């Protein structure tokens, strides 16, 4: 058997100007179960929220002064759902985690994801750290108080 010799050269240049892609900081978000769901070019805390349900708005298309977000979502879509809003009924398509089936977002146009002008992320559905709940995960829920280790018997 002949001897296998491999050679590789590593080169770098300190004179090269940085490109837009090399300076972009991508943010990664996970479902509460730990599954990878979203990579986006901006922090979700800086994005606008929808007035009807406080969902985070991801813009798919440029609109005048507002640029579209660059993102990739890893979610499974379900059929259309009708939601009753103050303004009437709204038809939307939900997207959920492929692992635990937790709803993570929706859009108002039929799938695939990013087919309409906006993609909405539900408040508290995603976290930046795997296995850690986001601060707003239970925001707006009734406070449940209990003492650890105690069981109420009635």
C-alpha positions as CSV (number, residue, x, y, z in Angstrom):
1,X,0.0,0.0,0.0
2,X,1.5,3.4,-0.9
3,X,2.0,5.9,1.8
4,X,-0.6,8.7,1.7
5,X,0.7,12.2,2.2
6,X,-1.5,15.2,2.4
7,X,-0.6,18.8,2.3
8,X,-2.6,21.9,3.0
9,X,-1.9,25.5,3.0
10,X,-3.5,28.1,5.2
11,X,-3.5,31.7,4.2
12,X,-5.0,34.8,5.6
13,X,-4.7,38.5,4.8
14,X,-4.7,41.3,7.3
15,X,-5.1,43.8,4.4
16,X,-8.4,42.5,3.2
17,X,-11.4,44.7,3.8
18,X,-14.3,43.1,5.7
19,X,-17.4,42.2,3.8
20,X,-20.9,42.8,4.9
21,X,-21.4,39.0,5.5
22,X,-18.3,38.8,7.7
23,X,-19.4,41.7,10.0
24,X,-23.0,40.4,10.3
25,X,-23.9,39.0,13.7
26,X,-26.5,36.2,13.4
27,X,-28.6,35.4,16.4
28,X,-29.8,31.8,17.0
29,X,-33.0,31.0,18.9
30,X,-34.3,27.7,20.3
31,X,-37.7,26.3,21.2
32,X,-38.3,25.8,25.0
33,X,-37.6,22.1,24.4
34,X,-34.1,22.9,23.1
35,X,-34.8,22.4,19.3
36,X,-33.1,24.9,16.9
37,X,-35.9,27.1,15.5
38,X,-34.6,30.4,14.2
39,X,-31.5,32.2,13.0
40,X,-31.9,35.9,12.3
41,X,-29.8,38.9,11.6
42,X,-31.1,41.0,14.5
43,X,-31.9,40.7,18.2
44,X,-35.6,39.9,18.6
45,X,-35.8,42.5,21.4
46,X,-35.2,45.3,18.9
47,X,-37.9,44.2,16.4
48,X,-41.4,45.8,16.5
49,X,-44.4,44.0,18.0
50,X,-47.9,43.5,16.6
51,X,-50.5,45.4,18.6
52,X,-53.2,42.6,18.5
53,X,-51.2,40.0,20.4
54,X,-47.7,41.4,21.1
55,X,-46.1,38.9,18.6
56,X,-42.7,39.9,17.2
57,X,-42.8,41.0,13.6
58,X,-40.3,39.6,11.1
59,X,-40.5,41.6,7.8
60,X,-40.0,39.4,4.7
61,X,-40.0,42.2,2.1
62,X,-38.4,45.7,1.9
63,X,-41.0,48.5,2.3
64,X,-39.6,51.9,1.7
65,X,-37.3,52.8,4.6
66,X,-37.8,49.5,6.4
67,X,-35.5,46.7,5.3
68,X,-36.5,43.0,5.4
69,X,-35.0,40.8,8.1
70,X,-32.8,38.0,6.9
71,X,-33.9,34.8,8.7
72,X,-34.3,31.1,8.5
73,X,-37.0,29.3,10.4
74,X,-37.1,25.6,11.2
75,X,-40.8,24.9,11.9
76,X,-43.6,22.7,10.7
77,X,-46.8,24.4,9.5
78,X,-50.3,23.3,10.2
79,X,-53.6,24.0,8.4
80,X,-55.4,27.3,8.5
81,X,-56.9,28.5,11.8
82,X,-59.5,31.2,12.5
83,X,-58.7,33.5,15.4
84,X,-61.3,35.9,16.8
85,X,-59.8,39.4,17.2
86,X,-61.4,42.7,18.2
87,X,-61.6,43.6,14.5
88,X,-63.2,40.3,13.5
89,X,-62.0,36.9,12.4
90,X,-58.4,36.5,11.2
91,X,-57.3,33.5,9.2
92,X,-53.7,32.4,9.9
93,X,-51.3,29.5,9.4
94,X,-49.5,28.4,12.6
95,X,-45.9,27.1,12.7
96,X,-44.8,24.8,15.5
97,X,-41.7,23.1,16.8
98,X,-40.9,19.9,14.8
99,X,-39.8,18.2,18.0
100,X,-42.4,19.1,20.7
101,X,-45.2,20.6,18.6
102,X,-45.2,23.9,20.6
103,X,-46.6,26.8,18.6
104,X,-43.8,29.3,17.8
105,X,-45.3,31.6,15.2
106,X,-47.7,32.2,12.4
107,X,-48.3,34.1,9.2
108,X,-51.4,35.3,7.5
109,X,-50.6,33.8,4.1
110,X,-50.5,30.1,3.2
111,X,-47.2,28.2,3.6
112,X,-44.3,28.0,3.0
113,X,-42.8,30.2,5.6
114,X,-41.8,33.7,4.4
115,X,-44.4,33.6,1.5
116,X,-46.2,36.7,2.8
117,X,-45.0,40.2,3.9
118,X,-44.7,39.3,7.6
119,X,-43.9,36.3,9.8
120,X,-45.0,36.6,13.4
121,X,-43.2,35.0,16.4
122,X,-45.3,34.3,19.5
123,X,-44.3,36.1,22.7
124,X,-42.2,33.9,24.9
125,X,-41.9,31.0,22.5
126,X,-38.2,31.2,21.8
127,X,-35.0,31.5,23.9
128,X,-31.4,32.3,23.0
129,X,-30.1,29.8,25.5
130,X,-31.0,26.1,25.2
131,X,-32.9,24.7,28.1
132,X,-33.6,28.2,29.7
133,X,-37.0,29.9,29.7
134,X,-37.1,33.4,28.2
135,X,-38.1,36.2,30.6
136,X,-41.4,36.7,28.8
137,X,-42.4,33.0,28.6
138,X,-45.3,33.4,31.1
139,X,-45.9,37.1,30.8
140,X,-49.6,37.9,31.1
141,X,-50.4,34.5,32.8
142,X,-52.0,34.4,36.2
143,X,-49.5,34.0,39.0
144,X,-49.4,30.4,40.3
145,X,-48.1,30.3,43.9
146,X,-47.2,27.2,45.8
147,X,-44.7,25.9,48.3
148,X,-42.1,23.5,47.1
149,X,-42.6,20.1,48.5
150,X,-46.1,20.7,49.8
151,X,-49.1,18.8,48.5
152,X,-52.6,20.2,49.1
153,X,-55.0,17.4,50.1
154,X,-58.7,18.1,50.0
